[in-house]
Amino acid sequence: MESVAAPRFSGVPGWLRGPLPILLSLPILALAQWATAQAPFLVYIASIVGVNVILAVSLNIVNGMTGQFSIGHAGFMAVGAYIAGKFSLETKDVYLPFMQSVAASDQLMFVFALLLGGAVAAVFGFLVGLPSLRLKGDYLAIVTLGFGEIIRVIVQNTEMFGRALGLSGIPQRSSIFMVMFWVFLTILAARRIASSAHGRSLLAIREDEIAAEAMGVNTTAYKVRAFVISAFFAGVAGGLFAHFVGIINPGSFTFVKSMEIVVMIVAGGLGSTTGSIVAAVFLTLLPEALRSIFTQLGGGDQTLAQRVDQIRMPIYGMLLVALMLLRPQGLFGTKEIWDVAPKWLSRRRKGMR
Amino acid sequence: MRVLRFAVVALMALGCATACEERPKTQESETTQGTGAATGAIAASGETGPADANTILIGEVGSLTGPEATFGVSTRNGIDLAIQQENAAGGVKGKKLKVRVYDDQSKPEEAANAVTRLISQDRVAVILGEVASSNSLAMAPKAQAAQTPMITPSSTNEKVTQVGDYIFRVCFIDAFQGYAMAKFAHDTLKVKTAAILKDQKSDYSLGLTKVFNTKFTEFGGKIVTIEAYSKGDTDFRAQLTAIKSAKPEALYIPGYYTDIGVIARQARELGIKTILLGGDGWESPTLTELGGSALDGSYYTNHYSPEDPSPHVQQFIAEYRKVYGAVPDSLAALGYDAARVAVDAMRRAKDLTGPSIRDAIAQTKAFPGVAGTISIDENRNAVKPAVVLKVEDGKTKFVTTVSP
């Protein structure tokens, strides 16, 4: 089981180990923010990638670590997006007097909106998880799929959420700093769960539910907790999404979106956090890269550029088929990149696993 | 892993190869000549960028794939035709025009992505798009923030141009159609009483209902009853029976064509003989297929009719048919108008910066568009007439235009 242990920082005092990664990340993120100030397209793409990474890593907690097959992640994302979006719309002109400037006040409200979106999504995660996580396999998949669709249909028919047109004019408060900070938090949470006692229980459930139960693991409670954590981060991802796209409508949270996330974690290797990240980044950038290449190949020829998106899904499909044939366990399997990378570098030294 | 990596590369190469192979077969919609040779060299960098000094780049975002693909393709055809003609007429300020179009798969997040790319990577002068209001609403804040003028050909929801002073449209807003039909019903059809059957799930239908209701009453008519249905319902007999007992002279159904056919059939089965009235949601080749003879004698408002006898409309239709081999629908006509309004504004603008072009678009007055004469009002909406069409023997016939 050494594969799930995070790399150790040696020589760091114990009290610092908890907050150290966050303290280290802040200046790097601030630098990234400053460096991309003049590149809105880069920021947009990075934000989309960031949101997909959060979704993939959070879904991986349920699907990968706990071994439960949930395919309704877009539903939690929708809950977060609509709650955070609605909150920001309603409080657009609210200024917190104790903050230094309007921008700072907006950012604080934004963080609050994200937490609110995440929290409501987590509540939904609990409500859906409690009854349905007593189910197994296919049945759970069907329940989560149904949940995702129910959320979408409810939103589509609610006046407050703008029906089919969705919510528009959501203040665009998102920044690369905020997105990447949440990406970082999600990954940190996923890694710390994996290497905690809690994570061991989740892994035990994945490997053999009956054996885990026999060992005294309260399987339903652990599964629901994993589900709630996963839903929280999906809600935050939805909130971020709402604040850089500026409009959300039910069409963005369909079954297809859920499947995209499932594809990411399956391709990356169920149970591998770094695998989910790599796959999410790759699969998000792939269509954009194809668009660039095709636009150039055709010299701006529209009919060619148009074909890019049509071949995106076949490429997804072919990639997955190839992956399942060649590496049924996904890119990294259940291992992390630092478990796998040294092996690639030293070209399969004998006896090393 | 080596095998996998090889497979990935092979797959991508395969994807490229198939697309390249098909290229000669596809219709060349490049609107400037002489760039073909340069593309091979740039392809390696995989980066799109601003055009050279002698070209003005116009950005377009459209639903070329996805559920609204036919809208996007028609609009693109209209825009391409307009740009070809303007280039043949000498371009703008001695420069050629070129359109760069990105697909948004009918999704708002992809539309926002595409418009950001057009603004920051390609540095386009003007943005044209989108058809669906939700996609335009995703694009508008980005264009507004970057001070790049945006003209939507056919987003009728009033919120779109409220985003900011760089956002324009060349079609009328939802509310105007309600007004146009109320006026037509009262003045031309001499109808005194009307009933409304609205789609309670659609903003579009509710908007039209509200304006038709107030305007028809203002003109001296009487709304006898308002009934509601939900898009996708299959049984309308309960509502129709209520309408029948109210005995209206006309029935206004501002919905989409998919429901209209069924409603019309069931109305006739119940013996309702009143005139049916509708909006541009009725516009579809399959409308009469779904409704059959039940729709004969109905009227609906629309943006444009290919039967409009004006010479410039007929000339547009002839040229469109020559290039694309089909009669242009209203989306193609609106795309054509949007592109021409943009080009006209660029000609009048003192330079090609965003603010100058914006001012020039805002000053557009009495521009002879094929889908009606366009004047931009202070809310950046087009003030233009609507056409009224009559359904007869499975065909639509141009009846009249209703001016604001």
Interface residues (C-beta under 8 A of the other chain):
Chain A: A39 P40 F41 Y44 I45 I48 Q156 N157 R163 A164 L165 G166 S168 G169 Q172 F241 F244 V245 G246 I247 I248 N249 G251 S252 E288 A289 L290 R291 S292 I293 F294 T295 Q296 L297 G298 G299 G300 D301 Q302 T303 L304 A305 Q306 R307 V308 D309 Q310 I311 P314 I315 M318 L319 A322 L323 L326 R327 L331 W344
Chain B: M1 V3 L4 A7 V8 L11 M12 G15 C16 T18 A19 C20 E22 R23 T26 Q27 E28 S29 E30 T35 G36 A38 T39 I42 A43 S45 G46 E47 T48 L64 T65 R76 D80 K98 V99 R100 V101 Y102 D103 Q105 S106 K107 P108 E109 A112 N113 T116 R117 I119 S120 Q121 S133 S134 L137 A138 P141 K142 A145 A146 N157 K159 V163 K201 S202 D203
